[in-house]
Amino acid sequence: MVKNKAAIDVNIEGLGIRTVTHSAIGKDGRPTCSYKLPSREDRKWWEAHRGEFVKLKLLNIEEKS
C-alpha cells in the first residue's frame, strides 16, 4: 500500500501530524522501503518512545512526484 510512494502523512499520538519521506535511495537507485520523520526533534522523540505502543493513524499517501 505504501511501497514506492513519495510521502505519507500520519498522525502520531503524542507527536501530531507529520509527513514522512523516504529515508534513502538504495544501491540500485530505487527508494528504500524505509521512511523518516521530518525533523531531528521528531526522531529524538521517536527514539525516546522506542519499544512503546504508539498509536499511528494513516492520513494520506502521496504518489510518486
Beta strands, then each sheet from edge to edge (+ up, - down):
strand 1: 7-12
strand 2: 16-22
strand 3: 35-36
strand 4: 56-62
sheet 1: 3+ 2- 1+ 4-
end
